[in-house]
Amino acid sequence: MIQDRPNFIFQQDGARAHRAKSTVKWFHEHGIPLFPHPPSSPDLNPIEPLWDVVKKHIRDLQTQPLTYDELCNEDLEFDEFDVFIDCMPQVVQAVIEANGGHTQY
């Protein structure tokens, strides 16, 4: 759990369900820190471009997985994921320099 990852901070978008008092309370009660993510900021969330990588990979398969287990057996290229995660400091700096404006990967 959280003890295994002392520098762990959970990030979620500004969806209404994610900001609900009950949701925030649950995270607090379980000792899970929340990253202060501004609303409407997809450029600050590395998962957004990663979904495109995953969808493209699945579309390119000869036989598309039909179950969760079949999907888990696929060999995703995690190096592609690291590109987006590794560039996050530059993305955050660009947003700061743009006074909160949007950036492009």
N, CA, C and O of each residue as an XYZ file, in Angstrom:
420
protein
N       0.818     -1.190      0.000
C       0.000      0.000      0.000
C       0.859      1.249      0.000
O       1.969      1.247     -0.532
N       0.349      2.315      0.596
C       1.025      3.604      0.589
C       2.392      3.533      1.268
O       3.294      4.296      0.923
N       2.553      2.618      2.235
C       3.838      2.456      2.916
C       4.922      1.997      1.931
O       6.099      2.313      2.103
N       4.515      1.255      0.910
C       5.458      0.744     -0.076
C       5.930      1.826     -1.048
O       6.946      1.658     -1.722
N       5.205      2.914     -1.117
C       5.534      4.006     -2.041
C       5.465      5.334     -1.283
O       4.466      6.048     -1.368
N       6.527      5.664     -0.543
C       6.476      6.849      0.311
C       6.342      8.179     -0.444
O       5.884      9.163      0.138
N       6.723      8.230     -1.702
C       6.619      9.476     -2.469
C       5.400      9.500     -3.377
O       5.300     10.353     -4.259
N       4.491      8.589     -3.172
C       3.308      8.435     -4.006
C       2.325      9.585     -3.779
O       2.008      9.917     -2.637
N       1.846     10.190     -4.866
C       0.789     11.199     -4.814
C      -0.218     10.810     -5.887
O       0.153     10.596     -7.041
N      -1.482     10.720     -5.512
C      -2.523     10.290     -6.444
C      -3.017     11.492     -7.239
O      -3.263     12.560     -6.679
N      -3.159     11.307     -8.557
C      -3.651     12.377     -9.419
C      -4.934     11.933    -10.092
O      -5.026     10.829    -10.629
N      -5.914     12.802    -10.055
C      -7.149     12.564    -10.796
C      -7.599     13.890    -11.380
O      -7.153     14.954    -10.951
N      -8.480     13.817    -12.355
C      -8.913     15.056    -12.985
C      -9.986     15.746    -12.150
O     -10.319     15.291    -11.055
N     -10.512     16.818    -12.658
C     -11.478     17.610    -11.907
C     -12.919     17.166    -12.059
O     -13.833     17.962    -11.842
N     -13.147     15.905    -12.431
C     -14.521     15.412    -12.556
C     -15.265     15.597    -11.232
O     -14.678     15.490    -10.155
N     -16.534     15.868    -11.332
C     -17.355     16.137    -10.144
C     -17.238     15.026     -9.104
O     -17.134     15.307     -7.910
N     -17.254     13.777     -9.540
C     -17.153     12.646     -8.604
C     -15.799     12.627     -7.896
O     -15.705     12.179     -6.754
N     -14.768     13.102     -8.555
C     -13.433     13.122     -7.949
C     -13.291     14.234     -6.908
O     -12.461     14.141     -6.003
N     -14.089     15.268     -7.038
C     -14.024     16.399     -6.097
C     -15.049     16.287     -4.980
O     -15.068     17.124     -4.077
N     -15.896     15.276     -5.025
C     -16.946     15.114     -4.019
C     -16.342     15.021     -2.626
O     -15.268     14.445     -2.446
N     -17.028     15.583     -1.646
C     -16.534     15.561     -0.262
C     -16.270     14.139      0.204
O     -15.282     13.884      0.893
N     -17.148     13.210     -0.167
C     -16.970     11.818      0.267
C     -15.708     11.203     -0.347
O     -15.021     10.418      0.305
N     -15.409     11.553     -1.581
C     -14.212     11.030     -2.242
C     -12.955     11.590     -1.589
O     -12.035     10.846     -1.251
N     -12.926     12.902     -1.418
C     -11.773     13.554     -0.799
C     -11.564     13.030      0.618
O     -10.431     12.810      1.044
N     -12.665     12.830      1.345
C     -12.588     12.300      2.704
C     -11.988     10.896      2.702
O     -11.161     10.578      3.556
N     -12.398     10.050      1.748
C     -11.893      8.684      1.674
C     -10.374      8.691      1.480
O      -9.658      7.965      2.169
N      -9.887      9.498      0.554
C      -8.446      9.584      0.330
C      -7.730     10.042      1.600
O      -6.699      9.485      1.975
N      -8.285     11.057      2.255
C      -7.684     11.575      3.486
C      -7.641     10.491      4.572
O      -6.614     10.304      5.225
N      -8.742      9.790      4.758
C      -8.817      8.741      5.779
C      -7.846      7.593      5.515
O      -7.415      6.914      6.447
N      -7.506      7.379      4.250
C      -6.594      6.293      3.899
C      -5.155      6.788      3.718
O      -4.290      6.036      3.270
N      -4.906      8.033      4.062
C      -3.548      8.574      4.012
C      -2.974      8.696      2.615
O      -1.761      8.602      2.430
N      -3.829      8.902      1.637
C      -3.377      9.019      0.254
C      -3.391     10.495     -0.137
O      -4.457     11.101     -0.249
N      -2.204     11.073     -0.346
C      -2.155     12.490     -0.720
C      -2.645     12.694     -2.150
O      -2.413     11.860     -3.025
N      -3.317     13.803     -2.371
C      -3.841     14.142     -3.693
C      -3.009     15.252     -4.320
O      -2.683     16.245     -3.670
N      -2.674     15.070     -5.586
C      -1.962     16.089     -6.335
C      -2.947     17.210     -6.664
O      -4.038     16.938     -7.165
N      -2.583     18.458     -6.394
C      -3.520     19.558     -6.688
C      -3.594     19.810     -8.191
O      -2.816     20.590     -8.740
N      -4.518     19.156     -8.833
C      -4.653     19.213    -10.285
C      -5.707     20.239    -10.673
O      -6.873     20.089    -10.309
N      -5.315     21.291    -11.414
C      -6.297     22.300    -11.808
C      -7.370     21.716    -12.727
O      -7.092     20.790    -13.489
N      -8.585     22.245    -12.662
C      -9.638     21.758    -13.556
C      -9.312     22.077    -15.015
O      -8.611     23.046    -15.305
N      -9.818     21.269    -15.912
C      -9.648     21.476    -17.355
C      -8.188     21.611    -17.753
O      -7.833     22.522    -18.502
N      -7.339     20.721    -17.264
C      -5.908     20.778    -17.579
C      -5.396     19.436    -18.101
O      -4.541     18.818    -17.466
N      -5.908     18.972    -19.253
C      -5.458     17.680    -19.760
C      -3.975     17.655    -20.097
O      -3.363     16.587    -20.115
N      -3.386     18.826    -20.367
C      -1.965     18.857    -20.691
C      -1.087     18.571    -19.478
O       0.114     18.347    -19.626
N      -1.673     18.575    -18.273
C      -0.922     18.248    -17.071
C      -1.150     16.813    -16.629
O      -0.737     16.427    -15.535
N      -1.797     16.027    -17.458
C      -2.096     14.648    -17.111
C      -1.476     13.720    -18.156
O      -1.994     13.615    -19.267
N      -0.361     13.038    -17.812
C       0.306     12.207    -18.817
C      -0.530     11.026    -19.297
O      -0.186     10.416    -20.310
N      -1.613     10.682    -18.610
C      -2.416      9.539    -19.049
C      -3.157      9.829    -20.352
O      -3.456      8.905    -21.108
N      -3.459     11.105    -20.625
C      -4.227     11.426    -21.835
C      -3.519     10.963    -23.110
O      -4.134     10.244    -23.897
N      -2.258     11.336    -23.357
C      -1.610     10.822    -24.575
C      -1.326      9.323    -24.508
O      -1.215      8.667    -25.544
N      -1.209      8.782    -23.307
C      -0.962      7.341    -23.187
C      -2.157      6.537    -23.672
O      -1.989      5.460    -24.245
N      -3.369      7.053    -23.448
C      -4.551      6.344    -23.947
C      -4.476      6.217    -25.459
O      -4.877      5.191    -26.007
N      -3.970      7.243    -26.149
C      -3.835      7.170    -27.610
C      -2.866      6.055    -28.009
O      -3.113      5.330    -28.973
N      -1.759      5.919    -27.263
C      -0.780      4.859    -27.546
C      -1.434      3.488    -27.362
O      -1.274      2.601    -28.200
N      -2.168      3.321    -26.262
C      -2.814      2.032    -25.977
C      -3.861      1.719    -27.049
O      -3.907      0.599    -27.556
N      -4.696      2.693    -27.395
C      -5.737      2.455    -28.409
C      -5.127      2.095    -29.759
O      -5.617      1.196    -30.442
N      -4.055      2.796    -30.151
C      -3.395      2.479    -31.424
C      -2.833      1.063    -31.391
O      -2.973      0.316    -32.359
N      -2.208      0.697    -30.300
C      -1.646     -0.650    -30.169
C      -2.741     -1.711    -30.324
O      -2.555     -2.710    -31.020
N      -3.866     -1.487    -29.677
C      -4.964     -2.457    -29.742
C      -5.549     -2.521    -31.146
O      -5.851     -3.606    -31.641
N      -5.712     -1.363    -31.795
C      -6.237     -1.343    -33.167
C      -5.320     -2.090    -34.132
O      -5.792     -2.720    -35.078
N      -4.004     -2.020    -33.894
C      -3.030     -2.638    -34.793
C      -2.877     -4.142    -34.602
O      -2.199     -4.793    -35.396
N      -3.485     -4.702    -33.576
C      -3.375     -6.146    -33.328
C      -4.125     -6.933    -34.405
O      -5.157     -6.497    -34.914
N      -3.589     -8.080    -34.728
C      -4.254     -8.937    -35.705
C      -5.602     -9.419    -35.155
O      -6.610     -9.417    -35.861
N      -5.600     -9.827    -33.891
C      -6.815    -10.251    -33.210
C      -6.981     -9.381    -31.980
O      -6.110     -9.355    -31.111
N      -8.078     -8.680    -31.905
C      -8.285     -7.779    -30.783
C      -8.715     -8.555    -29.539
O      -9.525     -9.477    -29.628
N      -8.173     -8.182    -28.383
C      -8.555     -8.865    -27.148
C     -10.028     -8.614    -26.825
O     -10.541     -7.512    -27.021
N     -10.695     -9.647    -26.330
C     -12.111     -9.534    -25.991
C     -12.355     -9.571    -24.491
O     -13.453     -9.272    -24.022
N     -11.320     -9.940    -23.741
C     -11.470    -10.014    -22.294
C     -10.323     -9.256    -21.637
O      -9.319     -8.935    -22.273
N     -10.497     -8.983    -20.370
C      -9.449     -8.324    -19.593
C      -8.169     -9.157    -19.596
O      -7.079     -8.612    -19.768
N      -8.291    -10.471    -19.409
C      -7.117    -11.347    -19.390
C      -6.383    -11.320    -20.728
O      -5.153    -11.288    -20.758
N      -7.121    -11.332    -21.821
C      -6.490    -11.264    -23.142
C      -5.742     -9.942    -23.302
O      -4.637     -9.912    -23.844
N      -6.335     -8.864    -22.837
C      -5.682     -7.554    -22.917
C      -4.404     -7.539    -22.087
O      -3.385     -6.999    -22.518
N      -4.458     -8.126    -20.909
C      -3.280     -8.164    -20.030
C      -2.153     -8.988    -20.632
O      -0.990     -8.780    -20.285
N      -2.469     -9.916    -21.522
C      -1.444    -10.748    -22.148
C      -0.745    -10.047    -23.307
O       0.227    -10.572    -23.849
N      -1.226     -8.873    -23.690
C      -0.602     -8.123    -24.777
C       0.698     -7.491    -24.291
O       0.830     -7.140    -23.118
N       1.639     -7.352    -25.190
C       2.950     -6.805    -24.851
C       2.990     -5.323    -25.245
O       3.311     -4.987    -26.385
N       2.666     -4.456    -24.308
C       2.697     -3.023    -24.573
C       4.122     -2.508    -24.446
O       4.890     -2.984    -23.611
N       4.465     -1.547    -25.265
C       5.794     -0.938    -25.237
C       5.811      0.170    -24.189
O       5.341      1.278    -24.447
N       6.346     -0.124    -23.021
C       6.351      0.858    -21.942
C       7.323      1.994    -22.192
O       7.218      3.046    -21.562
N       8.281      1.798    -23.113
C       9.188      2.898    -23.451
C       8.400      4.081    -24.007
O       8.739      5.236    -23.754
N       7.344      3.784    -24.768
C       6.505      4.861    -25.291
C       5.845      5.632    -24.143
O       5.683      6.850    -24.221
N       5.471      4.927    -23.095
C       4.842      5.575    -21.950
C       5.820      6.499    -21.249
O       5.466      7.609    -20.852
N       7.062      6.032    -21.099
C       8.063      6.809    -20.383
C       8.317      8.170    -21.023
O       8.638      9.131    -20.323
N       8.178      8.264    -22.339
C       8.391      9.535    -23.035
C       7.469     10.611    -22.470
O       7.908     11.729    -22.202
N       6.207     10.281    -22.290
C       5.243     11.256    -21.791
C       5.466     11.584    -20.320
O       5.326     12.733    -19.899
N       5.808     10.582    -19.559
C       6.037     10.794    -18.131
C       7.304     11.607    -17.916
O       7.332     12.511    -17.080
N       8.350     11.289    -18.667
C       9.625     11.986    -18.509
C       9.559     13.457    -18.901
O      10.341     14.262    -18.397
N       8.645     13.819    -19.786
C       8.569     15.217    -20.218
C       7.697     16.079    -19.304
O       7.582     17.285    -19.523
N       7.086     15.481    -18.290
C       6.174     16.247    -17.427
C       6.814     17.466    -16.757
O       6.145     18.495    -16.665
N       8.059     17.420    -16.285
C       8.637     18.643    -15.710
C       8.665     19.811    -16.709
O       8.410     20.957    -16.338
N       8.975     19.511    -17.972
C       8.986     20.566    -18.982
C       7.579     21.074    -19.274
O       7.378     22.269    -19.490
N       6.609     20.168    -19.280
C       5.218     20.560    -19.522
C       4.731     21.467    -18.400
O       4.121     22.505    -18.654
N       5.001     21.075    -17.165
C       4.585     21.895    -16.021
C       5.242     23.264    -16.082
O       4.590     24.279    -15.835
N       6.533     23.300    -16.410
C       7.228     24.591    -16.512
C       6.618     25.455    -17.613
O       6.472     26.665    -17.440
N       6.263     24.845    -18.742
C       5.647     25.595    -19.840
C       4.294     26.171    -19.424
O       3.962     27.297    -19.796
N       3.513     25.412    -18.657
C       2.224     25.902    -18.178
C       2.435     27.078    -17.213
O       1.710     28.072    -17.262
N       3.433     26.950    -16.343
C       3.748     28.044    -15.416
C       4.125     29.295    -16.206
O       3.641     30.389    -15.914
N       4.988     29.131    -17.204
C       5.417     30.279    -18.020
C       4.274     30.877    -18.829
O       4.292     32.066    -19.145
N       3.283     30.060    -19.165
C       2.101     30.540    -19.909
C       1.007     31.034    -18.979
O      -0.120     31.282    -19.409
N       1.346     31.178    -17.697
C       0.359     31.631    -16.691
C      -0.901     30.772    -16.700
O      -2.016     31.286    -16.613
N      -0.713     29.471    -16.806
C      -1.839     28.548    -16.762
C      -2.427     28.199    -18.098
O      -3.397     27.444    -18.162
N      -1.872     28.723    -19.171
C      -2.381     28.409    -20.509
C      -2.008     26.992    -20.911
O      -1.228     26.326    -20.231
N      -2.568     26.543    -22.011
C      -2.334     25.178    -22.470
C      -1.001     25.070    -23.186
O      -0.500     26.040    -23.755
N      -0.433     23.859    -23.147
C       0.815     23.558    -23.840
C       0.546     22.418    -24.800
O      -0.543     21.843    -24.814
N       1.541     22.098    -25.595
C       1.434     20.943    -26.486
C       2.605     20.033    -26.239
O       3.724     20.491    -26.007
N       2.345     18.715    -26.288
C       3.410     17.739    -26.128
C       4.249     17.720    -27.367
O       5.214     16.960    -27.448
